[in-house]
Amino acid sequence: NPFLCGDPLEISCTSLRTGSRSRKTKALSTSVIIVIIAAAVILVGVCLVLVLNLRARKRRKKHEEEEEEEVVTFDTATTTMASTESGNGGVTFGKLVLFSKSLPSKYEDWEAGTKALLDKDNIIGIGSVGTVYRASFEGGVSIAVKKLETLGRIESQEEFEQELGRLGGLSHSNLASYQGYYFSSTMQLIFSEFVSNGSLYDNLHPRSSSHGDTELNWQRRFEIALGTAKALSFLHNDCKPAILHLNVKSTNILLDERYEAKLSDYGLEKFLPVLNRFGFHNAVGYIAPELAQSLR
């Protein structure tokens, strides 16, 4: 028996007890070390997960802030603007979206600029879609504001914003660019580039000395026709899906300071008067009968 000790054996009982204690202490120390190492590994793992999670949150927050900043200052500025509802004096809140960086972004500027809608002297055109006003801001910036007379033809705000958002991304030298819009339950406005020399109709049939056909020599008339054709070609061939104007006429062909043509009111076919029972548009320019029947 290896555990026997004392006389007459040569093994001392004291040394046996000491060896047993040392083995137990050694075994205990090993277990403690293993537990400490395991706890340390778990703690390091938890800390690593927390650090990675914190970094991911910071990156996500930074990305969201960059996206928000881009929407506000670069591509599109969106804000809420109040307007007084006619009739009952209540206040209606609408959404203002800008496509152009050159336009003012402060509410006060727009409140002052859109007062032009109350002044008949600022009317620069009346069409089948609505009335167009000239609105001016500080710094000499002017835009054309079309106040839509939709008569329930806009089914939803989402449809309106989708159509105008698509049109706001178009760019061509012979198109009068859309620069933003305003939508509320009581009023819809479309902002577009202000073209200084009026429409082709104004220049062909002048009412005053401000516009006259003396500037429209045959070379310029040819260039106006060519520019209009280029604009239509762009809408028909380069836009996917193609955009049909459906209302090309001399009042929708605008002339800039160099008498170059800029086609306006494109892409607004959904806001035109509805088809009558004969299949033709009311109060619009000429369209082929087969197009009027199929709208394709």
Secondary structure, 3 states (H helix, E strand, C coil): CCCCCCCCCCCCHHHHHHHHHHHHHHHHHHHHHHHHHHHHHHHHHHHHHHHHHHHHHHHHHHHHHHHHHHHHHHHCEEEEEEEECCCCCCEEEEEEEECCCCCCCCHHHHHHHHHHHHCHHHEEEECCCEEEEEEECCCCCEEEEEEECCCCCCCCHHHHHHHHHHHHCCCCCCECCEEEEEECCCCEEEEEECCCCCEHHHHHCCCCCCCCHHHCCHHHHHHHHHHHHHHHHHHHHHCCCCCCCCCCCHHHEEECCCCCEEECCCCCHHHCCCECCCCCECCCCCCCHHHHHHCC
